[in-house]
């Protein structure tokens, strides 16, 4: 019989009371509201009652050790194992933890988990379920196969939708196809989604959303941070830099090359991403052939702005610096090293090393330099109250997730979010879209539909006429991020 070391907040008690009555459920709670503790309550209750033999917790690879730490923190006497592809070492563990990304490509990991769900009655948890919103992805299909063999299932995520109603199908098919009532994505889409005739992949409207809401309501619990936690506020500020003359010339050449090579009617999603990615690379300091624009990191105006920003922070303040590209992480690490210890996590760092780096940041390193794709999910970094976005990507979901690494239960200080923005560049447009919680690709398509004049597209890409408001804020960003 497992016992809990920690008590629950009132909203967690209410959630557990509602979802303990159903075998499958969705826990949609803002980051930092303690949904891991609530999920453990639901799973351990079934474990103690003998309804399941173990808990299988599928989560992003970067979060596996965090989940293990949470099990140790909350459940007395619970044993856990992070599942490796070759074998399951402890056949009697209470909790098995597996990385969702591994299900995309590792046949061995899929085989180990399939053996587990076939030999034991598992309570299956899909943490950060937005990672399985694509119904055709290998990881989604793999989790569906595991789910077919489990009676008790739970999905955890900050919000039901990260893009549009299309996201619901795969997550709820994982729980039980009978809830939405569709056994194929195409029947779901035919009844609820409307697509752009010019861009067949783009959802422009959703129908009968109220019906979908009624269907999932008995199995869903949702809570927002402001409803259940008394957290200090977040403040936002922007620091601006300019490109050097040579960098600006490379930027304009890259923009001209892609805009002139594409027919106005030939803008596919991958073409738009190619344009935006090319421009972001130049703004970050590398050319399209990946050769550096600057001889040393200290020659980059973006790095100058970062260092000026760091010097304005309190001398002992811990800070996370979010970067998009690996070369940026290496350059920032090199420049920040004299200002205090620097820990780094990104895709090129092995999971075991990431755990050591995170521990080093918690203990003595002043800075954590990380990539949002790796560090945005599941990390508890409330001992830090400053986050600098050295560069951004196009995802509003990972942006909000990464902000909530510091703005969560246990935070006692105001959280300061600082963006470094290159003036008159793609950076400005990304900031405007993040402020409106709008996808950059969809925003650009609206501009294409509005005009076929490539001169207007050039102005739009760099932020248009309203580059910066008189107050110094990104236009449309007041009260948002």
N, C-alpha and C positions, 0 to 999 in steps of 0.2 A: 504494500500500500504506500504510494508516494504521497508526500505532504509538501505543501508550499511554504517557502520561507517568507514570502512577501504578501501583503494584503493588496486588494484591488481598489482602484478608484471607483466612485459611484457609477460613472459611465461604463466601466468595464463590467461591473456587477450586472447592470441592466442588459448589456450585450450578452453576457453569458446566460442570463435567465431566458432571454428570447431564443438564442440559437441552440441551446441545449435540448430544445424540443424537436429539432430536425436533424436528419443525418447529413445533409449537405447544406453549406451556407457560404455567404460572401460577407467578409468583414471589410468594409470600405471606411477606413479611418485615416485622417491626416497623419503624415509622418510626425513622430514624436508624441503620439497620444497613447502609446503603450499597447498596440495591437498584438505584439508578440506575447505579452503576458496573458491577454485575453484568449488567444489561440491555444496557449498551453493549458489554460483552465479547461477549455472545451475538450481538448484531446486527452489530458490526464484523467479527467472525469470518466471518459469512456474506457481508458486503460484500467483504472481502479475498479470499474464495474465489470471487468472481464469481457467487454464487448469487442475490444480489439487487443491484439498482442503487442503492438508497437506503433510508433509514430514515424512516418516517413516524411521528412521536411525537405521539399525542393525549393531552392532559393538561388539568387545570383551567387556565382562562385566567390565573389569578394565578401559575401556576407556569411559564409559558412561558419567561420570561427566566431563571429558575433553571435550567431544563433546558439552555438555551443556554450558560449559564455553566459547567454541569457538563461539557458537551461540550468546551468550551475547556480546562477544567481537566484532563480525563482523556485526551483524544485529540489527539495532535499532528497538525496540518495539516488537521483536519476543518473543513469549511465547513457552516454552518447557515443556515436562513431561517425566520423566524416567518411562517407563511402568512397573508396577508391575503385578504379575500373577492374583491377585484378581479382580482388576477393573481398568479402565481408569478413573481418577478423573476429568480431564479437557477435556470435549468433543470439546472444541474450540481451543485447542493448535495448534500452527503452526508446531511444530516439536515434534514427538514422538520418543523416544530413547529406544531401546531394546537390551539386551545382547544376542549375537548369541549362547553362550553356553547354555542358558536357553531353547533354541528351541530343544535341544537334549533330554530333559527329562521332561520338564514342560508342561503337558497337558493344564493347566490353561493359561500359557503364550501364547501358540499356539492359544488357543481359543480367547483370548483377541485380538491378532493381526489379526486373521482371521475376527473377528467382525469388526475391524477397516477398513481393506481393502475392506470388502463387503459393508460397510456403507458409506465410503468416497473414493474419487479418490485420491490415494496416489502416491507420488513420492517416490519410494522405493530405498534406498541406502544400499548396502552391503559393509561395510567398512572392510578392511583386508579380501578380498575375498579368500585368500589362505586357510581360515578356512573352505571353502566349496568345496575344490578340490576333496574330496572323494565322488563319486557319490552315494555310498550306505549309507553314514552317515545320521543319523536322522536329524541333523541340516540342511544338504543339502536338503533333501526331504521336510522339513518344509519350507525352504525359496523358494523352487521351487513352492510349493502350494501357497504361498503368491504372488510370482511373476506372476502367471497365472492371477491374478486379478488386476494387475497394468500395465498401459500403459507405464509409464515413469519409467525407471530403470537405475541405475548406480552402477558399481562396482569400488572399490578403492583398489589398492594394489601397493606395491613397484615395483613389477616385474610380467610379465605374467606367469613366470614359477619359482617355487621354487625347483622342482626336475627334471621334464621332460615334454614333450608335453602332457602327460596324464593329467596334471593339467588343461589344457584348457577346456576340455569337460564340466565339471560341472559348471564352471563359466560362460561359454557362453550359456549353456542350460538355466541357470538362466535368462540371458538377453533375449534370443530368440532362440529357437532350429533351426529356419530357417537360422540363420547366418552361422553356420557351416554346416547345412544341414543334421544333424543326429538326430533322435528321440530316439536313444538308445546308451548307451555307447559301446555296443558290435559291432554295425555297425561302430562306430567311430574307435574303436580299430582295427577292421578287415581291415580298409582302411589305417590306419596311424601308427599303433604300431606293433613292433616286440618284442616278449617275449623270454626270455631265456628258452630253453627246460628243463633245469635242475631246474630252479627256475621260475615257471610260473607267479609269481607276479612281476618279475623284467623286466622292459622295457630295451632292449638293443639297440634299434634303432627306429627312427621315419621316416616315409616316407611322401612325398608330403608336407613337412613343408612350402614350398613356397606357395602352394595352400591355406593352412590354414592362412598364413600371409595375403594373398590378401583378403581373406574373412573377416577378422576382421579389416583390416586397416581403412575402412571408419568410424568405430565406436570407434577407439582407439586414445588416445593421450598419448605419452610417453615422459618423460623428466628425465634426470639424473642431480644429484646435481651439478656436475662440469660444466654443460652447462648453468645453470641459476643462481647460487649463488656463491658469492665470500667468501667462508668459510675458516677459518684458518685450517691448516693441522692437521691430526691425526698422532700421533707417537705411536709406539708399543715397548714394552719391556717385558722380561720374567724374573721371579724370580723362582729359583729352590729350591726344598726341597728334602730330602731323607726320606725314611721310617725308622722307628726303626727296630731293629733286629726282635722283636716279630711281628711287623706289616708285615714285609717282609715275614716271615714264614707263616703267615695267608694268605697273598696274593698268594704265590706260591701254598699252599695247595688248595685254591679255584680254581686256574687255572688248577691244575692237576686234581682235581675232575671232573670238567666239561669237559675238553678235553678228559679224559680217559673214561668218560661215554657215549660219543657220537661217533657213527660210522662215519668214514670219509665221507660217502655218506648221512649222516642224518642231515646235517646242514640246518635247516629251519630258517627263519627270527627270529622267537621267541626264538630259541635256541641261536642264535648269540647275541641277545639283552640280554638274560639271563646271558651269559658269561660276556659281557661288563659291565652290571649293577652290577653284583657280584663284579667284580674287582674294579669298581668305588667306591662302598660302602666301601671296605676295605681301599682304598686309602684315603677316606674321614674320616675314623676313626671308622667305625663300622664293626662288624663281620656279617656273613651271617644270623645268627639268630637275628640280630639287637641289640645285646648287645655291649656296647661301648668297644673299644680297650683301651682307655685311661681313667684314673680315673677322670681327669679334662681336660677341653679344653686347658689349658695352657701346658699340656703334649704333645700335638699334634704338630709334626714338621711343619705341614701345617699352623697351627695357628701362630707358631713362625715366619714363613716367612711373613705371613700377617702383623704381628705387626711391623716387621722390615721395611716392605714396607711403612706402614702408617707413621712411624717415619721419613722417608725420604721425605715425602710430606710437602709442606708449612703448617705452623701451622693453618692457617685459611682456607685452601682449602676444599671445599665440595667434597665429594667422594661417588660414588655408588659402592657397593660391591655386585656382582652377585654370587649367590650360587645355586646349584642344589637341595640339600636336606634340609628339614625343620630342622633337627638336626644341620646342618651346620649354618643355619640362627640364631638359638638360641645361638649356641656357639660363633659366631662372634659378635652378639649383646652384649652378656655378656662381651666379651673382649674389645669391642670398647667403651663401655659406659663411662669409665673414660676419654676418649679422646674427648668428645663432645657428644651432643645429638644424639641419634640413632633412626631413623624411620624404620619400617619394613613393607613390603608388600609381601605376599605369599598366597597360596591357602587357608590356614587356617584362614586368616584374612577376616572378612566380608567386602563387598564392601563399606559400609558407613565408616567403620573404615579405610579402605585403603585411602579414600579421605582425611580424617583427617591427616593420617600419611604423605601423600604427601604434604599437606599444611604445616605441621610441618617441613618437610625437606626444603621446599622453604623458610621458615621464619627463623627458628633458629637452627634446628638440623644440625649437620655437616655431618652425614653419613646417607645414605639410604641403607639398606640391603634387597635385593629383590631376588625373583625367576624369571628367564627369562620367564617362561611360563605365568606368571601373569603380569610382568612389562615391557615386551619387546615391547608391541604394544601401540601406540597412546599417550604416555606420553611426555609432553614438559618439559624437564629438562635441557635446555640450560644454566641455571644459574650455572651449575656444569660442570667442565672440566676434572675430573678424574674418570675413571672407572676401578675397579679391578675385574677380573674374578677369584674368589676364587676357583671355579670349573666350568667345562663346561659340556654340554651335547652333543648329536650327531648331533644337528640341526644347519646347516649353516644359515638357514633362520632366526631363533630366535637370532642367534649371531649377524648378521648384523643389525637386527631390534633393538636389545638392544644397540649396539654401537651408533645408530643414535638417541637414546634418548637425547644424549648430543651434537651430531654433526649435527646441524640443523639450520635453519634460526633463527637469533638472537644471535648465539654464536659468541663471540668476542675473545675468548682465544684459544690457541692451545689445542687440546683434547689429553689426555694421556691415553692410553689403556695398562693395565698391566695384564699379565696372571701369575698365580701361577701354576707351573708345577711340578709334582712329577717325579723325574728322574727314568729312566728305569721302566716305568709303562705304563698303558693304556693311561695316560695323554698325553704322548709324541705322541702316534699314533693319538689321537683326534686332537692335535694341527696340525699335518702334514696334516690330512684330511681337517680341516678347512682352512688351508693355500691354499690347492688345490681346495677348494670349492667342495669337494667330500664326499659323504655319507660314513660313517665308515663301515656300513654293506656291501655296494657294494665293498668297498676296500678289506674287509676281504674275500669276496667271490672270488675275483680275486686271492687272495693268495691260497685259497682252490683249485681253478681250476689249479693253477700253480704247486702245489705239494701236495701230500698226507702225507708228513712227518710232524708229529705233533711237532717234534723238531723245524722245521722251523716256524710253527705256533706260538710256544711259543716266539721265538725271534721276530717275526713280531708284535705280540700283544704289546710288551713292547717298540716298536719303532725301532727295528732292530739294526743294527750295527751303524747307523748314529743317535745316540741319540740326540746329540747336536753338532752344527757346531762350529768351532773354534771361530767364531765371537760371539758365545753365542745366535745365532738366531735359531729358529726352522727351520730345513732344508726345503727348498721349500717355505718359508714364506716371502721372500723378496718382499716388496711392496704389500703384501696381508694380509688378516686377516680372 
